Amino acid sequence: MGNGAAADQPRRRLPASLALRNWTLWRQRRSLVAYCLLVETTAVAATAVSVVTAPPGRRDFVVLGLLLALGVLQAELGRQVERMRRRVDGPPYINMTSVWTFAGVLLLPPVLVAVLVAGLYAHLAVRSWHRLRQVPPFRTILNGTLVVLTCYAAGFVLHRLGVPGMHAALTAGWRGVGAVALAAVTYFVVAAITIIPALTITTRSAKAFFGSLGDNLLEVATLCLGLLTALTLATLPALTVAIVPPLLVLHRAVLIKQLEIAATTDEKTGLFNTTGWHLLASRELARAQRNARSTFGVLMIDLDHFKLINDEHGHLAGDAVLRAVASTIKSAVRDYDSVGRFGGEEFVVLLPDIGPAAVLAVAERIRSAIETLKVEYADGIRTRVIGDLSASIGVATYPDGGTAVDRLLQAADRALYRAKHAGRNRVVDGTATA
């Protein structure tokens, strides 16, 4: 009778989102799916081999527990900062767990390093990242797996140099110093390279792939703190807790930087917003005023008939066009030129150290690039292509076009509207009539 009642009860099913066929991973581009499977298979195989070749001892589990506890403590104390960081668009993500994972490389056998990474990432996912921006689980898993492989690469370097960890380095003199330093370099380089296939980046600049100098210095700082953590655990374990306060300060400094960037960035395109662009233009004007021979150019760019794109294809397609045009403009100018979005379909470009003729040449290059642009977007049924784009561009050059930022913008804006009235899809120089 009891069996019959149990049989009558409805069978519990997993949520649809957890079903294998519904995983977000399968909806990604094929190259990313293949890369995820390759990375995870490699990590599992390497971990299985390490269990046989370097089995952990009892003391290793104690060190693992200490590193996990410190990592969780730091994450809990910095939880609000981390959640705010995740809400703010900013520079490439600086992973503060490098402090603990690199310390693990110097102190633990590989299999326990993998356990350490899994524990830290699981805690962050549940406590700090849950429900923030709905990051797909496969992304968190991939990032954690890449960290595991990065740790394995750094550990491999240590073993090849005959310094299997921090305790051996302490008795190896300068050879130990060199081995640990090379392991840190390996960690830094492998972490930067292995993430590239997982990124979706339209620009191919070194900064887009690897971040700015400041971003990389922050990563170096976390590795240095990881080295100090390992050194302290190997000599005076009770002092290891002293690593947490400077790490919390570093964590907050990264948030402040992200907030500064977000305050001057257009969320839709990633370009400078009005505030950010005006700030850079004012700095360039001050520099030009100190140098009597210095000139710079300003471009005002407006997409022609953009309202028709929104009306015919929808606002999501319009947003895709704006992002594609933003990328096209950035690709057509120099790395140190500043591109901003002034709202709607209007863009502005600051061109330092350039003469009037060259400004016109850049404007024409941008106009031509937009004219040949094809933008793909998915309408829910199939992939469609938006073409026949064009832009009208107004040009002004300092000092002939104006001796203040607002006057240069006004001159370029008047030239832009003359281009519109003259038939659109053209460049007009507003300097002569400013």
C-alpha atoms as one frame of an Amber mdcrd trajectory, in Angstrom:
protein
   0.000   0.000   0.000   2.854   2.301   0.882   4.523   1.494  -2.432   1.307
   2.220  -4.286   0.979   5.643  -2.659   4.545   6.468  -3.535   3.951   5.425
  -7.105   0.944   7.737  -7.346   3.002  10.765  -6.362   4.184  12.887  -9.305
   7.844  12.433 -10.134   9.935  15.480  -9.310  11.631  17.045 -12.256  14.637
  19.294 -12.471  13.979  22.924 -13.415  13.992  23.367 -17.192  17.036  25.645
 -16.979  19.073  22.775 -15.484  18.243  20.317 -18.245  21.324  19.520 -20.339
  19.713  20.555 -23.616  18.744  23.962 -22.190  22.190  25.017 -20.993  23.151
  28.526 -22.083  26.475  27.178 -23.309  24.874  25.492 -26.325  23.544  28.839
 -27.571  27.022  30.359 -27.806  29.180  30.482 -30.909  30.666  27.110 -31.856
  34.248  28.169 -31.237  33.399  29.184 -27.658  31.561  25.900 -27.001  34.537
  23.938 -28.316  36.955  26.004 -26.240  34.932  25.456 -23.046  34.862  21.697
 -23.596  38.586  21.604 -24.417  39.552  23.637 -21.343  37.402  21.639 -18.970
  38.532  18.283 -20.387  42.175  19.339 -20.093  41.698  20.492 -16.503  39.989
  17.235 -15.490  42.717  15.139 -17.126  45.533  17.174 -15.558  43.898  16.928
 -12.142  43.505  13.153 -12.459  47.196  12.798 -13.331  48.231  15.029 -10.401
  46.345  12.848  -7.920  48.644   9.967  -8.867  51.906  11.873  -9.317  51.586
  14.313  -6.391  49.181  12.989  -3.747  48.459  15.468  -0.946  49.605  14.955
   2.628  47.902  15.748   5.922  49.651  19.118   6.298  48.509  20.106   2.807
  44.880  19.865   3.897  45.593  22.187   6.809  47.113  24.776   4.465  44.163
  24.340   2.097  41.770  25.026   4.957  43.679  28.177   5.959  43.699  29.569
   2.406  40.008  28.811   1.930  39.179  30.452   5.250  41.186  33.567   4.399
  39.687  33.752   0.921  36.150  33.420   2.276  36.879  36.003   4.996  38.171
  38.500   2.447  35.213  37.845   0.142  32.703  38.314   2.964  34.316  41.529
   4.189  34.438  42.868   0.630  31.088  41.462  -0.455  29.302  44.795  -0.898
  32.258  46.197  -2.840  32.284  43.132  -5.096  28.549  43.309  -5.772  28.852
  46.976  -6.668  31.803  46.213  -8.962  29.689  43.637 -10.776  26.960  46.217
 -11.350  29.368  48.733 -12.860  30.832  48.531 -16.339  34.526  49.143 -16.203
  37.927  47.789 -17.121  38.669  44.133 -17.624  37.801  42.199 -14.506  40.655
  42.048 -11.977  40.312  38.793 -10.088  41.223  39.339  -6.428  41.304  35.569
  -5.825  44.768  35.544  -7.431  46.139  36.310  -3.972  44.946  32.966  -2.636
  45.332  30.867  -5.778  48.940  31.925  -6.390  49.700  31.253  -2.735  48.175
  27.816  -3.354  50.543  27.244  -6.275  53.496  27.876  -3.946  52.201  25.743
  -1.085  49.851  22.986  -2.301  49.913  19.979  -4.629  47.961  20.558  -7.878
  44.832  18.631  -6.913  44.331  20.774  -3.804  44.943  23.931  -5.845  41.979
  22.847  -7.993  39.909  22.302  -4.825  40.936  25.774  -3.594  39.892  27.451
  -6.846  36.582  25.572  -6.925  35.822  26.517  -3.335  36.632  30.208  -3.799
  34.647  30.525  -7.028  31.674  28.614  -5.615  31.576  30.934  -2.614  31.815
  34.051  -4.802  29.089  32.767  -7.137  26.678  32.088  -4.281  27.432  35.025
  -2.006  28.586  37.867  -4.252  27.545  37.209  -7.856  24.144  35.517  -7.450
  21.412  37.252  -9.488  23.768  39.984 -10.622  23.374  40.536 -14.362  22.330
  36.911 -14.746  25.832  35.769 -15.685  25.497  32.289 -17.276  26.901  29.538
 -15.030  29.150  28.305 -17.837  31.037  31.621 -17.693  31.836  31.224 -14.010
  32.831  27.591 -14.535  35.018  28.490 -17.514  36.748  31.284 -15.617  37.423
  29.012 -12.663  38.730  26.258 -14.934  41.077  28.689 -16.665  42.423  29.729
 -13.264  43.070  26.056 -12.466  45.038  25.614 -15.691  46.915  28.847 -15.011
  47.907  27.530 -11.573  49.009  24.233 -13.109  51.203  26.077 -15.612  52.870
  28.133 -12.856  53.357  24.997 -10.734  54.870  23.154 -13.699  57.488  25.898
 -14.047  58.391  25.573 -10.370  58.887  21.816 -10.637  60.915  22.081 -13.846
  63.279  24.468 -12.071  63.686  22.065  -9.167  61.856  24.278  -6.663  58.545
  22.524  -6.001  57.190  25.135  -3.607  57.773  27.919  -1.122  59.481  25.715
   1.474  62.041  24.581  -1.124  62.503  28.161  -2.341  63.416  29.316   1.168
  66.456  27.023   1.170  67.423  27.420  -2.493  68.825  30.960  -2.319  68.704
  33.013  -5.501  67.614  29.970  -7.488  64.500  29.877  -5.343  63.906  33.593
  -5.874  64.222  33.188  -9.646  61.912  30.167  -9.716  59.161  31.925  -7.766
  59.507  35.053  -9.903  59.274  33.011 -13.118  56.237  31.179 -11.750  54.564
  34.541 -11.117  55.369  35.689 -14.655  53.975  32.420 -16.011  50.787  32.870
 -13.985  50.379  36.433 -15.277  50.993  35.574 -18.946  48.943  32.364 -19.058
  46.001  34.066 -17.302  46.050  36.838 -19.919  46.384  34.548 -22.947  43.944
  31.766 -22.062  41.018  34.154 -21.595  41.333  35.613 -25.127  39.424  32.845
 -27.005  36.518  33.294 -24.570  36.186  37.036 -25.166  33.839  38.734 -27.589
  35.763  41.807 -28.713  35.234  43.677 -31.954  38.390  45.768 -31.669  41.736
  44.058 -31.823  43.872  46.518 -29.896  46.252  45.276 -27.226  44.333  47.267
 -24.618  41.063  45.565 -25.541  42.638  42.153 -25.063  44.965  42.738 -22.118
  43.700  45.866 -20.375  45.556  49.073 -19.590  48.839  49.436 -17.735  46.925
  50.187 -14.546  44.806  47.031 -14.923  47.908  44.889 -15.307  49.665  46.548
 -12.379  46.678  45.619 -10.228  47.045  41.995 -11.281  50.760  42.158 -10.455
  49.846  43.561  -7.028  47.553  40.601  -6.300  50.332  38.175  -7.273  52.747
  39.965  -4.953  50.235  39.657  -2.126  49.881  35.969  -2.996  53.653  35.568
  -2.710  53.640  37.293   0.679  50.760  35.059   1.798  52.705  31.920   0.882
  55.858  33.251   2.522  53.986  34.063   5.731  52.231  30.682   5.856  55.582
  28.939   5.369  57.298  30.880   8.159  54.905  32.661  10.557  51.366  31.397
   9.807  49.727  33.478  12.549  50.642  36.680  10.674  48.880  35.629   7.466
  45.682  37.422   8.490  47.611  40.697   8.013  47.255  40.176   4.247  43.498
  40.774   4.387  43.386  44.546   5.210  45.625  45.694   2.296  43.706  43.382
  -0.014  40.406  45.003   1.017  41.907  48.442   0.353  43.087  47.273  -3.083
  39.634  45.848  -3.793  37.982  49.181  -2.972  40.528  51.049  -5.112  39.515
  48.928  -8.108  35.848  49.810  -7.483  36.682  53.519  -7.358  38.455  53.224
 -10.685  35.469  51.444 -12.231  33.096  54.124 -10.937  35.292  56.837 -12.421
  35.263  55.087 -15.790  31.513  54.414 -15.658  30.837  58.098 -14.945  32.470
  59.080 -18.243  31.365  56.156 -20.438  28.317  55.709 -22.651  26.744  52.420
 -21.556  25.299  51.499 -24.950  28.439  51.881 -27.086  31.346  51.920 -24.624
  32.481  55.295 -25.988  33.002  58.413 -23.904  29.791  60.124 -22.890  29.295
  63.880 -23.083  30.977  64.484 -19.720  33.977  62.274 -20.465  34.532  63.695
 -23.933  34.249  67.317 -22.766  36.826  66.615 -20.058  39.341  65.278 -22.592
  38.597  68.096 -25.040  39.171  70.708 -22.321  42.530  69.121 -21.480  43.527
  69.120 -25.143  42.482  72.773 -25.487  44.614  73.746 -22.474  47.574  71.874
 -23.945  47.103  73.540 -27.335  46.897  76.989 -25.724  50.287  76.396 -24.095
  51.793  75.537 -27.475  51.153  78.260 -30.010  51.736  75.925 -32.975  49.445
  73.134 -31.785  46.205  72.381 -33.609  43.494  69.773 -33.147  40.273  68.814
 -34.873  36.683  68.106 -33.855  34.226  66.014 -35.857  30.458  65.922 -35.384
  28.966  62.773 -36.946  25.253  62.109 -37.387  23.793  58.927 -38.893  21.446
  59.676 -41.755  17.817  58.496 -41.487  18.469  56.599 -38.274  14.815  56.901
 -37.210  13.854  54.777 -40.216  16.107  51.973 -38.948  14.348  51.980 -35.577
  10.930  52.114 -37.228  11.627  49.312 -39.710  13.848  46.974 -37.696  13.176
  47.887 -34.065  15.181  49.564 -31.333  17.322  46.516 -30.572  18.512  46.513
 -34.170  19.078  50.251 -33.874  21.261  49.649 -30.834  23.258  47.076 -32.812
  23.802  49.682 -35.527  24.988  52.247 -32.978  27.498  49.786 -31.532  28.737
  48.828 -34.995  29.121  52.461 -36.025  30.948  53.250 -32.776  33.388  50.403
 -33.477  33.814  51.555 -37.079  34.636  55.117 -36.035  37.181  53.912 -33.462
  38.810  51.679 -36.068  39.144  54.614 -38.462  41.013  56.898 -36.040  44.234
  56.664 -34.042  44.497  54.954 -30.671  44.914  58.271 -28.869  41.982  59.995
 -30.597  38.850  60.266 -28.441  35.444  59.147 -29.712  32.268  60.027 -27.830
  28.523  59.651 -28.173  26.445  62.732 -27.547  23.137  60.879 -27.407  20.824
  59.499 -30.073  22.706  58.821 -33.271  25.241  61.635 -32.887  28.951  61.000
 -32.325  31.891  63.323 -31.763  35.615  62.805 -32.329  38.587  64.675 -30.870
  41.728  64.543 -33.037  44.818  65.924 -31.246  47.957  67.171 -33.049  46.519
  67.283 -36.539  46.184  69.892 -39.260  43.054  70.985 -41.168  43.744  68.896
 -44.281  44.373  65.758 -42.242  41.183  66.344 -40.226  39.162  66.363 -43.450
  40.918  63.172 -44.591  39.989  61.400 -41.337  36.383  62.574 -41.632  36.191
  61.251 -45.184  37.673  57.924 -44.101  35.012  57.593 -41.401  32.223  58.525
 -43.819  33.424  55.951 -46.342  33.744  53.223 -43.693  30.181  53.801 -42.447
  28.894  53.760 -46.031  30.237  50.218 -46.556  29.167  48.915 -43.140  26.857
  45.898 -42.907  25.255  45.179 -39.535  23.849  41.757 -38.692  21.181  41.245
 -36.036  18.806  38.449 -35.056  15.096  39.261 -35.173  14.112  36.112 -33.275
  13.507  34.084 -36.440  16.541  34.606 -38.630  19.629  36.757 -38.978  19.045
  39.942 -40.940  21.459  42.495 -42.361  21.169  46.271 -42.275  23.087  48.059
 -45.005  22.882  51.312 -46.959  24.079  53.292 -43.959  25.519  56.754 -44.301
  26.577  59.664 -42.114  26.881  63.419 -42.399  29.991  64.920 -40.807  30.829
  68.444 -39.726  34.460  69.469 -39.177  36.106  72.216 -37.111  39.797  72.812
 -36.396  41.425  74.745 -33.556  42.168  77.657 -33.531  40.562  78.823 -36.804
  37.246  77.118 -36.031  37.102  78.462 -32.481  39.251  78.986 -29.401  36.928
  77.268 -26.913  35.523  73.740 -26.863  31.905  74.904 -27.116  32.700  77.182
 -30.078  34.467  74.349 -31.897  31.451  72.121 -31.299  29.111  74.840 -32.547
  31.196  75.289 -35.696  31.241  71.541 -36.350  27.513  71.316 -35.603  26.672
  74.076 -38.089  28.793  72.305 -40.701  26.970  69.053 -39.926  23.592  70.589
 -40.628  24.887  72.113 -43.850  25.926  68.592 -44.846  22.407  67.384 -44.044
  20.751  70.099 -46.078  23.155  69.525 -48.981  21.990  65.954 -49.450  23.569
  64.008 -46.537  26.381  61.429 -46.697  29.082  64.069 -46.996  31.769  65.970
 -45.091  31.553  69.754 -44.646  34.325  71.913 -43.179  32.933  74.493 -40.753
  36.272  76.121 -39.927  36.259  78.669 -42.718  32.835  80.047 -41.767  33.225
  79.786 -37.999
